[in-house]
Amino acid sequence: MADTGAKGAVEWLASVADDPRGCRREWERSPLGVALLPAGRQWDVLIVPVRIGYPTLDVLTRLMGRTGPVLADFGEERMGFFVPPGTAARWLGTGVRGAGRGTWIVVPYPGRPTGGVRWLIPPDGTGHLTDPVVLELAMHEAAARLAGG
């Protein structure tokens, strides 16, 4: 059974590093509390402007109750939704950037405040991700609401 606390989240995130133990040690010692981790192994990240990201997260929460991990950048300009690996390569959408195989993202240590990137929805250690089909539907509904429709 997977550890569903912060320790499990750390283990799950660090598992994508070439040296997971070394990654955890460095991450835990970093005064910034962040690590640079490769996308495309356990997860991809779809990065959207917060203007559509927060309404999308609201729709997802209503539809699913539980989403996959979600990050916000330090400037509150973008949000990143964790989705299954391979999603970024197939995703077509205006204003959406994908971080998949061959890319790296800055990931904060779960459960520890940082001065930069932060978790809006932290990982739970189980590997649960947002279903990209549901994410797309939520984005469409959020965009329609923003357009007044």
For each residue, the residues with C-beta under 8 A, 3 or more apart:
1:
2: 8 12 125 126 127
3: 7 8 11 125
4: 8 124 125 126
5: 8 9 125
6: 9 10 110 111 122 125
7: 3 10 11 125
8: 2 3 4 5 11 12 124 125 126
9: 5 6 12 13 110 111 122 123 124 125
10: 6 7 13 14 24 27 109 110
11: 3 7 8 14 15 20 24 125
12: 2 8 9 15 42 123 125 126 127
13: 9 10 16 35 37 107 110 123
14: 10 11 17 20 21 23 24 27 35 37
15: 11 12 20 42
16: 13 20 37 38 41 42 43
17: 14 20 22 23 35 37 38
18:
19: 22 23
20: 11 14 15 16 17 23 24
21: 14 24 25
22: 17 19 25 26
23: 14 17 19 20 26 27 35 37
24: 10 11 14 20 21 27 28
25: 21 22 28 29
26: 22 23 29 30 35
27: 10 14 23 24 30 33 34 35 109
28: 24 25 109
29: 25 26
30: 26 27 33 34 35 109
31:
32: 114 115 116
33: 27 30 108 109 112 113 114
34: 27 30 106 107 108 109 114 116 117
35: 13 14 17 23 26 27 30 106 107 109
36: 104 105 106 107
37: 13 14 16 17 23 104 105 107
38: 16 17 41 103 104
39: 43 44 45 88 99 100 101 103 104 105
40: 43 44 85 86 88 99 100 101 102 103
41: 16 38 85 101
42: 12 15 16 85 127
43: 16 39 40 68 69 82 83 84 85 129
44: 39 40 82 83 84 85 86 87 88 89 98 99 100 101
45: 39 71 80 81 82 83 88 98 99 105
46: 80 81 83 87 88 91 96 97 98 99 132 135
47: 78 79 80 96 97 98 99
48: 52 53 56 78 79 80 81 95 96 97 139
49: 52 53 77 78 79 95
50: 53 54 72 76 77 78 79
51: 54 55 146
52: 48 49 55 56 95 139 142 143 146
53: 48 49 50 56 57 72 78 79 81
54: 50 51 57 58 79
55: 51 52 58 59 142 143 145 146
56: 48 52 53 59 60 81 135 138 139 142
57: 53 54 60 61 67 70 79 120 121
58: 54 55 61 62 142
59: 55 56 62 63 138 141 142
60: 56 57 63 64 67 130 134 135 138
61: 57 58 64 65 67
62: 58 59
63: 59 60 134 137 138
64: 60 61 67 130 131 134
65: 61
66: 128
67: 57 60 61 64 70 81 121 130
68: 43 81 82 83 121 123 128 129 130
69: 43 82 119 121 122 123 129
70: 57 67 79 80 81 82 119 120 121 130
71: 45 79 80 82 105 107 108 117 118 119 120
72: 50 53 76 78 79 80 117 118 119 120
73: 76 77 78 79 80 116 117
74: 115 116 117 118
75: 78
76: 50 72 73
77: 49 50 73
78: 47 48 49 50 53 72 73 75
79: 47 48 49 50 53 54 57 70 71 72 73 120
80: 45 46 47 48 70 71 72 73 99 105
81: 45 46 48 53 56 67 68 70 130 135
82: 43 44 45 68 69 70 71 123 129 130
83: 43 44 45 46 68 87 88 129 130 131 132 135
84: 43 44 87 129 132
85: 40 41 42 43 44 100 101
86: 40 44 89 90 100 101
87: 44 46 83 84 90 91 98 100 132
88: 39 40 44 45 46 83 91 98 99 100 101 103
89: 44 86 98 100 101
90: 86 87
91: 46 87 88 96 98 132
92:
93: 96 136 139
94:
95: 48 49 52
96: 46 47 48 91 93 139
97: 46 47 48
98: 44 45 46 47 87 88 89 91
99: 39 40 44 45 46 47 80 88 103 104 105
100: 39 40 44 85 86 87 88 89 103
101: 39 40 41 44 85 86 88 89
102: 40
103: 38 39 40 88 99 100
104: 36 37 38 39 99
105: 36 37 39 45 71 80 99
106: 34 35 36 116 117
107: 13 34 35 36 37 71 117
108: 33 34 71 112 114 116 117 118 119
109: 10 27 28 30 33 34 35 112 114
110: 6 9 10 13 119 122 123
111: 6 9 122
112: 33 108 109
113: 33 118
114: 32 33 34 108 109 117 118
115: 32 74
116: 32 34 73 74 106 108
117: 34 71 72 73 74 106 107 108 114
118: 71 72 74 108 113 114
119: 69 70 71 72 108 110 122 123
120: 57 70 71 72 79
121: 57 67 68 69 70
122: 6 9 69 110 111 119
123: 9 12 13 68 69 82 110 119 128
124: 4 8 9 128
125: 2 3 4 5 6 7 8 9 11 12
126: 2 4 8 12
127: 2 12 42
128: 66 68 123 124
129: 43 68 69 82 83 84
130: 60 64 67 68 70 81 82 83 134 135
131: 64 83 134 135
132: 46 83 84 87 91 135 136
133: 136 137
134: 60 63 64 130 131 137 138
135: 46 56 60 81 83 130 131 132 138 139
136: 93 132 133 139 140
137: 63 133 134 140 141
138: 56 59 60 63 134 135 141 142
139: 48 52 56 93 96 135 136 142 143
140: 136 137 143 144
141: 59 137 138 144 145
142: 52 55 56 58 59 138 139 145 146
143: 52 55 139 140 146 147
144: 140 141 147 149
145: 55 141 142 148 149
146: 51 52 55 142 143
147: 143 144
148: 145
149: 144 145
